Amino acid sequence: MTKNQTQEPPDNDLDSLYAELAEREAKIVQRENALREKEAAQLVAGTPAVPAIGLTEAELDLSTAPQQAKQGRAPQAAAAHRKSYGKWLRENYPGRTPLKRFHVTLKKKNTDDRSFNLQAVDEIDARRQAYQQAGITQKTEAFNAIVQRA
């Protein structure tokens, strides 16, 4: 009986795969180090200060405003007065919107109502803030928001 002796040829394919894997791992390590350095640089530099968009009504200096603009601040003001007030705001406080007081009530069937007194730019912003404070993440949770200007 003769035995078949097979010699395994050198596995060049396997060696090339190992080399390619080592090369990829080295690239990944380089990317991770660059990312860490970038994150560290951002932490050191800090985030740039974002100017406040809203300002409270107490921060408004109405001494320079015409009488019609002063009357336009009221929730039930006439359209001409509100227009005059808006024009005065754009001229004296460009890019900044005054925060108004809102009372928001969140209602849901068979539960207690939740009420919030907020300062917001408009009714949509007040509704969003109320949902956030109540911990409601989706509008599909059957809550109804009633927003009133305070």
KANOR-V462552 format. One record per backbone hydrogen bond with DSSP energy under -1.0 kcal/mol. CO is the residue of the C=O (numbers start at 1). NH is the residue of the N-H. If there is no record, write none. Layout:
co:CO nh:NH
co:CO nh:NH
//
This chain:
co:10 nh:12
co:11 nh:15
co:12 nh:16
co:13 nh:17
co:14 nh:18
co:15 nh:19
co:16 nh:20
co:17 nh:21
co:18 nh:22
co:19 nh:23
co:20 nh:24
co:21 nh:25
co:22 nh:26
co:23 nh:27
co:24 nh:28
co:25 nh:29
co:26 nh:30
co:27 nh:31
co:28 nh:32
co:29 nh:33
co:30 nh:34
co:31 nh:35
co:32 nh:36
co:33 nh:37
co:34 nh:38
co:35 nh:39
co:36 nh:40
co:37 nh:41
co:38 nh:42
co:39 nh:43
co:40 nh:44
co:41 nh:45
co:42 nh:46
co:53 nh:97
co:55 nh:99
co:56 nh:59
co:66 nh:70
co:67 nh:71
co:70 nh:73
co:74 nh:77
co:78 nh:82
co:79 nh:83
co:80 nh:84
co:81 nh:85
co:82 nh:86
co:83 nh:87
co:84 nh:88
co:85 nh:89
co:86 nh:90
co:87 nh:91
co:88 nh:92
co:89 nh:93
co:93 nh:96
co:97 nh:55
co:100 nh:120
co:101 nh:150
co:102 nh:118
co:103 nh:148
co:104 nh:116
co:105 nh:146
co:106 nh:114
co:107 nh:144
co:108 nh:111
co:114 nh:106
co:116 nh:104
co:118 nh:102
co:120 nh:100
co:122 nh:126
co:123 nh:127
co:124 nh:128
co:125 nh:129
co:126 nh:130
co:127 nh:131
co:128 nh:132
co:129 nh:133
co:130 nh:134
co:131 nh:136
co:138 nh:141
co:144 nh:107
co:146 nh:105
co:148 nh:103
//
